[in-house]
Amino acid sequence: MVEMIDKIKTLAKNGEKEIIELRRHFHMNPETSWNEVETTKRIAEELKKIGCENIKVGFGGTQCGVIADIVGGKPGKCVALRADIDALPLNDEKDVPYKSKKAGAMHACGHDSHAAALIGAVKVLTALKGELKGKVRLLFQPAEEHGIRPGAKALIDGGALEGASAVFGIHVMSTVSSGVLEYRSGPFMAGADSWETTIGGRGGHGSAPEGAIDPTIAAFEIGNAIQTVISREISPRDTAVISVGGMKTSSYVFNIIPDRVEMCGTVRTFRPEVQERVRAAMTRLFKTLGEAYRCKIDFKYTPLLPSTINDPDMTTLAKSVAESVLGAKNVRESELVMGSEDFSHYGKVVPAVFVNLGVASAEKKSDMPHHSPKFDVDESVLWNATALHAAFAWKFLEEN
Ligand code: NI
């Protein structure tokens, strides 16, 4: 085991230069969600060159996304490794030679690093193919950032997990020190939902409320009341957020009572039971308070992304792999993360584990927030992500 991890680390480190070059190529040529056509082509080319089998390109009715297999020399199970590949609609404001060449597109979440590190791992695992027990499925997934049409769902619908027994994913993290890995068993990242409502009243003169049905009063009341869902209807041991993202009246004039108010917002939860409770309570409050104020309520609650729940056994495996690759002192438990990930969809199909790898270095200016126009990563960490992918796959196949 130790010997194999050392071999993997050496191979990953030997590929470091290429991993960084690839990362910079993707960084300079970013493509936003469901536009990753050239990125996809480049990845497919690399996989072909390395000698992958069953390469399949294009998911969700697009030319975006690649899956492929590394078929080991011995019989065994199939484990999937996932990297997302999309960029964000932002202008790159960094002053570096590998700055984005495209206006309005930037890799501001590190998915360029994910793609490059996984390609590195494909090389490592291919070099060890003869000793692999089973298959490694590679998932280069588009549109993680899309939210409404998640790439993970499209890959699953396209058969990406067929025959797979587990899936592993890594995210680089600019809020965690370079080379430190954070893991968490069970609920890890929040699920994200959206909601919207129309509160219908009857418009009228601001001086004569008796002739109108004022929807603003219902909106104020409901806006306050839904916060009691968090404080009074779910356990204090659970974590959830309800936020109002927007509020719009049908008219905006000092002496007119509008006939309609529209509101929208988001809900974040970690457990399906809590999500369901929040949804039910919000639906009830909108309906009953709306009625109490004589308004007509149209309330729509849309689950967007499930929470990312790490399988306990997979988490134990990932932790032990991380300790051998990075050293135990660089591996620690994560807090709950309020952000969301479409990786969660994979965990609904097979046991899954998602971990965060720190890339924050003040000296390398890689400690800017994710999704900020100055986001960057500490590239010296990337070969570690490669080694982690390869070591996880190898150990899973060895032990299952
Ligand atoms: Ni991301």
Residues whose N, C-alpha, C, O or C-beta is under 5 A from the ligand:
A	BS01	NI	C109
